[in-house]
Amino acid sequence: MGEKPARARLHPTVLKKRPRIGITLGDPAGIGPEVVEKALASGRLPSGFDYEVIGDARTRRRADAADWVVEGARRCLRGELAALVTGPITKSILHEAGYPFVGQTELLAKLSRTRRFAMMLASESLRVALVTTHAPLRDVPRLITGRKIVEVVELTRAFCLRLGIRRPRIAVAGLNPHAGEGGLLGKEEQRIIAPAVRRARAIGPCSADTVFYRALHGEFDAVVAMYHDQGLAPFKLLAFDNGVNITLGLPFVRTSPDHGTAPDIAGRGIARPDGMIAAITMAARLSRG
């Protein structure tokens, strides 16, 4: 009898699934659906990822936008998504949907049971983290604590290290004009901010009217601001169209374009997708580690 032909040895090929980034549409009455569509069609998104839209632009219930955020967060926590990029929604939509939070940052922290978190705004030229977020200005002094300042500095340092900055230089802004002017214009710097800066091994307190200029010109890698408009006013002046909102401290990557719903131009086809493209690009960069 002739020899039997040798059987081919089959080496099963394990096909790895590409990481998937979820993108919520945001307020269906705003520019979210438009900028998501334009971003996906732009040809400018990182390769090596699949992108999935979460939401239905045809819905008549604006509050659905909040439920899409919750769905995306839960899928991240289950490991189904490598990152979550959220379209812009208004605070009123969260409340209408039954989520009593002042923003998506706080909602995501609650869903993931995260206690140490912070809002970071990042662009190619400037990075700003906030000690307090969406709070009335009259409440800011009592919300600023040494513990919170140290937490935000530590989260900011970890973010910078993740970007490949080996020795992050983090400046902390003062609360009062000229960082209190030695106590003449306020005591918060002496009582709260300066001791926290020392514990966190940061730089400051720095006068808020110059610290962003210094950071822009390379003296610092990031700035920790005391309240929302202190940090966002200079940031948006420099990066209104391509700034990215990042929630630090979550167990998954979450980014968002740093612009609002812009209902005044919704449906006119003129909204620019740069912010959404930047947010998706940052999510991809961070999810790669």
N, C-alpha and C positions, 0 to 999 in steps of 0.2 A: 504494500500500500504506500502511496506517496505521502509525504509529510503534509500535515495540515497547515494551511497558511497561518502565519502568526497573526494573532488578534491585536488589533490596534489598541494601545492603552489610552484610554480617554482621561484627560486631566480636566476635571470640571473647572470652569472659569467662574470665579466669584465676581459677580457684577455689583460693584458698590454703588449705592444710590447717591446721586449728587445731593449735597446739602440744599435744603429748600428754605427760602426766605419768604415769610408771609408779609403781605402789604395790605393794611386796612385802607378803605376808601376815604375815610373821614366823613364829615358832614355832607350828605348827598345834595344839599342846597348850596354848598360852597364849591371851591375849585378843586377839592380833593380828587374826585373821580377824573377830572380833566388832566391834572398833573400826573396822576398815576398812569393813565393811558399814554400820555406823551412820553413819560420816562421809560415805560416798557418798550415803546416803539423807537426810542432814540438811538439805539445801537451803542449807547455809552455806559451800559451797566457792566459790572465785572462778570467775566466768564467763569464757568465752573460751578454755577449755581442755577437752581430752578427757582422761578418766582411765581408765587401764587397770590392772587387777589382775594382778599377776604371782604365780602360785602356785595351788595347789589345796588347799583346806581339808580335802578328804577323804583326803589322803594319809596313809598309816600310817607313813611314814618321816620323822621329825622333821628329819633332816639335810637334807631337800630344801630347807628354809628357807634354808640357806647357798647352795645352787645358784641359788635365785631371786635372791639379791642379786647373784651373779656375772652372771646373765643380764641383769639390769637395768643393771648397770654397763657391760657390753659394748654394750648397745643405746644407752646414752647416748653412749659413745665413737664409735659409728657414726653418731650424729646422728639416730637414730630417736626418741629421747625427749628432751624439753626439760629434764627433771629426774627425779630418783629419790627417792622417799620410801620408807624401809625400816621395816617393822614390827619389833618387838623380838624378839631371839633371845638365847639364852644362849651363853656362851663355849664350853661343852662341845659345842654343836651344830656350831660351826665346826670343832672338832677332829675330831668324829665324821665330818664330811663330807670331811676330809682337808685342811683349810685351817689351817695352824699359826699362827694369829694370835690376839691377845688381845681383839680386837673388830672390828666391822664397819669402823670408821675405818681401821684398819691394813690390812685386806683390800682396801678400796677404793683406798687409796693404792698398794698393790702392783699391783693390776690396771691402774691408770692410769699406773704408773711415775712417781708423784709423790713427790718427796723432801721438799719443804717443805709440810707440812700440819699442821693443828692441830684439836683438838676445841673447838667453841664451843657454849655453852648460851645461848639467848636467849629472852627474854620481853619483854613490854611494859615491865617495870620494871627489868630487870637483864640485862647481857650479861657472860658469863664465859668466858674462853679458858684452856686448860690447857697448861702447859709439859710436864708428864708426865701420862700417862693411867692405864692399868691396870697399875700397877707396885706391888710390895710396898713398904711405907713405908720399910723398911730400905734399899732401893735408891735412893730418891728423891734423896738428897744427891749421889750420884755421877752421876746422870742429868741433873742440872741443869747446863747449860753456858751461857756467855755467848752463844754462837752460836744456841742453841735459843731463848733468851729473846728475842733480837732478831728471829728469824724469826716467833715467835708474835705479838710486838707488831706487826710489819709486816703480817702476815696479818689481825690484828684491825683495824688501821687501814684496810686496804683494804675489809674487810667494812663498817665503819662508814660509809666514804665511799659505798659501794654503797647503803646505806640512806638516803643524803642528808644525813648529818652532815658539815658542811663542814670543821670543824676538830676531829677526834676527840680527846677528852681520855682518855688511857689510863693507868690506874694499874696498877702492878706490885706484887704482894704480896711480902712477905719470906717466908723459909722458917721462921725461928725466931720464938719469942714476941717481941713488940714489935720485930719486924724486927731481931733480934739485940742490941738495946740497946747499940749502939756497940761490939759485939764481946764483951760480957760473956756473952751467951746464945748465941753462935754466930758464926762468921766468914764464913759463906757470903755474907751481904749485902755485906760489905766486899770480899771477894775476887772474887765472881762477879756478883752481882745488880746492885749499884750501877753498876759500869762498863758493864754491858749496858744498863741503863736510860738512861744518858747517851748511849750510841751510838744507841739506838733513839729518842731524843727523847721518852721517856715520863716518867711521874711515879712516884717511889718511890726505894727500896723502902718500901712502906707497911705498917704493922702490919696483919696479917690480921684482927685482932679488931675493927677499925673500918672498914677500907676498903670493905666491902660496904655498911655503913650509909651511908657517905659517897656511894657510887655510887647507892644507892637514892634518896637525897635530892638527886640532880642534880649533884653535884660532879664526877663522872666519867661518861663515856659507856660505858666498858667496863673490866673488871678482868682482868688476867692473873694467874692463880693458879699456884702452883708444883706442886701435886699434886691428885689426883682429889678427895679428900674435902674438902680446903681450899676448893675452889671449888664443889663440888656440894652440900655440906651447906647453906650459906646459900641457894643458888639454889633447891634443891628445897623449902626451907621457904617460899619466896615463890611458887614457880611449879610446884608438883608436878603439877598437873592440866593445865597448858597450856604447859609449857616445851618448847623445840625444840632438838634436837641437830643441829648443822650441821657438816659437815666442810669446813674452810677449806683452800683451796689446790688442790682438785681441778679438773680441766678441765671439770667439769660440776657442776650443782647437786645436792647430796644433803642431805636432811634426814631427821629421824626424831623421833617423840615421845620425850620424855625420861622414859620410864617403862619398867619391865621387863615380863616376860611374864606375871606375876601368875597362875600356874597355880592358886592357891587360889580364885580367883573365875572361872576360865575355864569357859564353858558355862552360867553361871548367869544370863546376860543383864543383869548389873548394871554391867559395865565402861563407863566414861564415854569418849566419843570425843573429848573436848575436845583432848587432846594430839595425836591424829592429825589433827584439823581444823586445829590450829595449824601442824603440820608441813607439811601440804599447802598451806596459805595462804602460809607462808613460802617454800616451793618455788616457788609461782606468782609471788610478789613478786620473788624473786631472778632467776627465769628471764626476767622481763620486763625485767631490766636496771635 
